Amino acid sequence: QVQLVESGGGLVQAGGSLRLSCAASGLTFSTYTMGWFRQAPGKEREFVAAITWSGDITDYADSVKGRFTISKDNAQNKVYLQMNSLKPEDTSVYYCAANYRGTFYLSVSINYDYWGQGTQVTVSS
């Protein structure tokens, strides 16, 4: 079965960096667009970043542009989210998700077929 397992979350001070990883198994990773979403307590899940299955298109939420970078390693079946200049408002549970050959509407969560269990990121002020 398909599994997405996130790692790399933790506690960091404002201005610091973290690198999240998501390891995928049970799917042909090179055919999946990968996304990162996050959800804070009492808030709806929101889009963070995505990279198409071909790796040639990336998309970011306005709130993270210039600070976060998504990348995909098809050989390792992994997707990464490099998060720099972290702010307290980035505190959330971060989820990775997989979307078969997704090309459009990458920020829409219902387009994703599989989800990980999430990893907590806490940014202290």
Summary of the structure (lengths in Angstrom):
residues: 125
radius of gyration: 13.3
end to end distance: 40.0
largest distance: 40.4
contacts: 384
relative contact order: 0.32
helix: 7%
strand: 50%
